[in-house]
Structures are given as C-alpha cells and as structure tokens.
C-alpha cells in the first residue's frame, strides 16, 4: 500500500506542477477536482465569469492525457446535439442503405459542461443518463461511453435570466459542488503579469487513462474504520428533518429536505481518495470534515426562512461539524447520536 500511496502523491504533484503553469492559486479547487477524478465522481464548479473555470478543466484534461470535449450549454441545445444521432449511410458500391451512429461530444473522457444550467430539462435528462449509467440511449440502442468518464460542469451564480435550475436528482449525481472564489492580491498580480506578456505554457501529460482506471480501483481498496463511517453517517443523518429524534433544532428550522445515502457514499469515497493524496493509507475524520461542504452543500434544500435570514447551507454544515464529536467514545455516549444510529 505504501508504494501505491507514493504513486498517487507523485501523480498529484505532477498534475499540480502542470496546472500551475496556467492556473495561479486555486489549490483547494484543484485538489477537490483531483479527488473527484480518482474517486470516479463528477464535479460542479460554481463561480462568477473570469475565474478560469473552463481553462482549469481543459488544462486538467491535458495533464491527464485524456480526450477532452467542451459543450457550451444553451437554451436551444437538444439531446441529439450531445449524445449523437443515427444517420442513413449509403454504400456506393452496392447501393444498400444502413443506419450508422454518429457520436456526439459526450463520447470523450472529460466533458466540460459549460454553463450547465442554461439548457432545458430534455437535454439535462440525456446528460443525467450519461453521468449515472456511463452510456447514452439513441433510439433503441444503448452506446457505452469511453472510460474513464467525468462530467465537470460550470455554472454562473449571479446571472439567472434564461437559466433552468438543475433538478435535485441531477445535482445529487455530482460528487462535489465546488465554489471557485476570487484570487488573492498576490495571485491576481501574477495572473495579470502572465496573461499580458508573451509567456507560453507547455502542458505535458502525466497520467494515461489506463493508469487513472487502476488508481480508481486502488482508492476503493483503502480501509475505512467503522467509527469514521459512523461519523459520516452522523453528519448526514442530522440533516434529515423527517427523523423522529436526534435532529438539531436548527436543522428543523432551516432545512426543508436533507441529504440522501449518496452523500455518505461520496463522503467515504472522497475521504479514501483524499487520504491517499495526503500520504495516508487509511481514512480519518479529518478527511470527512474537509469534504463535508463540497459533498453536502448542493444536497440540502434550505427552507424559505433560511433564505430570508441569509442562513446558507455552508453555515449549517459548519454548525454540524462543530457539534458532532470526532472521538468514538464521545459519539457513542451522546444520547442524541445514539437515537440517530438506531432509527
């Protein structure tokens, strides 16, 4: 296992070195992108225009030596525009005609779904099948997508005109929702210096698709103690307002709908990938805490009262992290959590 940990750490460092030629700062965002890649998950990036979200994803695809496809989502985009279509092809020698499937842009390894919330539900449903099943259905035929397969989507939080809010079911398919924030002064100074000169970047691939598939299998082999799993369960189950006991009053007040089982799965799976990337062969509660916000923030439906009070999902997650004991004996002795574990 130590050899595998070393390989994954080395891969992470090489990817960061390649990305740093183009992307200044945003280390946390890049780390969460890498965790989602190695954990075989999809990622939703949210940030205002101009923060290099698109450039980050395309550069990541280059550094991983994967086939990259960018889809600009627009209100007139149709399912066939992304999945592909059956066309009638005529054999010039025999004159016979037959259907041939013409692949759409979804047939790549890394899909950049740019401004994903700008396309209507009909097209979103086609993307949803690709994200969940790693295949597309055209007519009566199902076509498998190439592996590995990741959807890295972006959306703009400030412009709502002409957008379609993502269905809860589709948001739940994203492993992480990552906020891309403004750079610091030093980072922005360096961005301006590099992008207004003749400097060029030469991105070299450091991992192939076969290696990524192998590392994804390794991530799932990382052991997780029962205590860490219960800690992840404790965080998620506290968000469910229909629980009869053990729910904090602040959750009953501000949450309309809590996170489902997929949240626990992604917390643990992401914790395994994060542990390896940080040089450990086992998951600890710190890994779960670090990933709680990107895993949970888009799975919590906040109430109208929360919106009117300016109380966000991230604020609620901070409160849950503060009130949930990380030590095994404290977690088990607390009557509130005992009721959560038996319900």
ChimeraX attribute file (.defattr): number of C-alpha atoms within 10 A of each C-alpha:
attribute: neighborCount
match mode: 1-to-1
recipient: residues
	/A:1	12
	/A:2	10
	/A:3	8
	/A:4	15
	/A:5	21
	/A:6	16
	/A:7	16
	/A:8	21
	/A:9	17
	/A:10	15
	/A:11	17
	/A:12	20
	/A:13	14
	/A:14	18
	/A:15	24
	/A:16	18
	/A:17	15
	/A:18	21
	/A:19	25
	/A:20	17
	/A:21	15
	/A:22	19
	/A:23	20
	/A:24	19
	/A:25	18
	/A:26	18
	/A:27	13
	/A:28	12
	/A:29	17
	/A:30	21
	/A:31	16
	/A:32	22
	/A:33	25
	/A:34	21
	/A:35	28
	/A:36	24
	/A:37	25
	/A:38	27
	/A:39	26
	/A:40	23
	/A:41	23
	/A:42	24
	/A:43	26
	/A:44	23
	/A:45	23
	/A:46	20
	/A:47	18
	/A:48	17
	/A:49	14
	/A:50	9
	/A:51	16
	/A:52	16
	/A:53	22
	/A:54	20
	/A:55	14
	/A:56	20
	/A:57	23
	/A:58	21
	/A:59	22
	/A:60	23
	/A:61	20
	/A:62	21
	/A:63	21
	/A:64	23
	/A:65	17
	/A:66	21
	/A:67	17
	/A:68	21
	/A:69	19
	/A:70	18
	/A:71	17
	/A:72	13
	/A:73	22
	/A:74	17
	/A:75	14
	/A:76	11
	/A:77	17
	/A:78	17
	/A:79	21
	/A:80	17
	/A:81	15
	/A:82	19
	/A:83	23
	/A:84	19
	/A:85	18
	/A:86	15
	/A:87	11
	/A:88	10
	/A:89	13
	/A:90	13
	/A:91	9
	/A:92	8
	/A:93	6
	/A:94	7
	/A:95	9
	/A:96	9
	/A:97	11
	/A:98	11
	/A:99	11
	/A:100	12
	/A:101	14
	/A:102	11
	/A:103	17
	/A:104	16
	/A:105	16
	/A:106	28
	/A:107	24
	/A:108	21
	/A:109	20
	/A:110	27
	/A:111	23
	/A:112	28
	/A:113	22
	/A:114	20
	/A:115	20
	/A:116	24
	/A:117	24
	/A:118	23
	/A:119	22
	/A:120	21
	/A:121	18
	/A:122	11
	/A:123	20
	/A:124	22
	/A:125	15
	/A:126	19
	/A:127	23
	/A:128	18
	/A:129	14
	/A:130	22
	/A:131	20
	/A:132	13
	/A:133	11
	/A:134	19
	/A:135	21
	/A:136	24
	/A:137	16
	/A:138	16
	/A:139	8
	/A:140	5
	/A:141	10
	/A:142	10
	/A:143	16
	/A:144	13
	/A:145	19
	/A:146	16
	/A:147	16
	/A:148	21
	/A:149	25
	/A:150	23
	/A:151	22
	/A:152	26
	/A:153	25
	/A:154	27
	/A:155	20
	/A:156	17
	/A:157	13
	/A:158	10
	/A:159	10
	/A:160	11
	/A:161	7
	/A:162	12
	/A:163	17
	/A:164	15
	/A:165	14
	/A:166	16
	/A:167	12
	/A:168	12
	/A:169	11
	/A:170	15
	/A:171	18
	/A:172	20
	/A:173	18
	/A:174	25
	/A:175	29
	/A:176	31
	/A:177	24
	/A:178	22
	/A:179	17
	/A:180	18
	/A:181	12
	/A:182	14
	/A:183	14
	/A:184	12
	/A:185	9
	/A:186	10
	/A:187	15
	/A:188	14
	/A:189	12
	/A:190	13
	/A:191	16
	/A:192	10
	/A:193	12
	/A:194	15
	/A:195	11
	/A:196	8
	/A:197	8
	/A:198	7
	/A:199	9
	/A:200	10
	/A:201	10
	/A:202	8
	/A:203	19
	/A:204	16
	/A:205	17
	/A:206	17
	/A:207	18
	/A:208	13
	/A:209	17
	/A:210	11
	/A:211	12
	/A:212	21
	/A:213	17
	/A:214	11
	/A:215	21
	/A:216	18
	/A:217	13
	/A:218	19
	/A:219	26
	/A:220	17
	/A:221	14
	/A:222	18
	/A:223	11
	/A:224	17
	/A:225	12
	/A:226	10
	/A:227	17
	/A:228	21
	/A:229	18
	/A:230	18
	/A:231	25
	/A:232	24
	/A:233	19
	/A:234	22
	/A:235	24
	/A:236	23
	/A:237	24
	/A:238	23
	/A:239	28
	/A:240	21
	/A:241	21
	/A:242	13
	/A:243	14
	/A:244	10
	/A:245	16
	/A:246	20
	/A:247	19
	/A:248	16
	/A:249	10
	/A:250	13
	/A:251	22
	/A:252	17
	/A:253	14
	/A:254	23
	/A:255	22
	/A:256	18
	/A:257	17
	/A:258	19
	/A:259	22
	/A:260	16
	/A:261	10
	/A:262	17
	/A:263	25
	/A:264	24
	/A:265	16
	/A:266	24
	/A:267	27
	/A:268	26
	/A:269	26
	/A:270	30
	/A:271	30
	/A:272	28
	/A:273	31
	/A:274	29
	/A:275	22
	/A:276	26
	/A:277	24
	/A:278	14
	/A:279	16
	/A:280	18
	/A:281	21
	/A:282	17
	/A:283	23
	/A:284	21
	/A:285	19
	/A:286	14
	/A:287	20
	/A:288	27
	/A:289	19
	/A:290	16
	/A:291	19
	/A:292	26
	/A:293	23
	/A:294	21
	/A:295	26
	/A:296	27
	/A:297	20
	/A:298	21
	/A:299	25
	/A:300	25
	/A:301	17
	/A:302	21
	/A:303	18
	/A:304	14
	/A:305	13
	/A:306	19
	/A:307	12
	/A:308	8
	/A:309	10
	/A:310	10
	/A:311	15
	/A:312	16
	/A:313	21
	/A:314	16
	/A:315	12
	/A:316	21
	/A:317	21
	/A:318	13
	/A:319	14
	/A:320	20
	/A:321	17
	/A:322	11
	/A:323	11
	/A:324	17
	/A:325	17
	/A:326	18
	/A:327	12
	/A:328	13
	/A:329	10
	/A:330	12
	/A:331	18
	/A:332	15
	/A:333	10
	/A:334	13
	/A:335	13
	/A:336	15
	/A:337	24
	/A:338	15
	/A:339	14
	/A:340	17
	/A:341	14
	/A:342	7
	/A:343	11
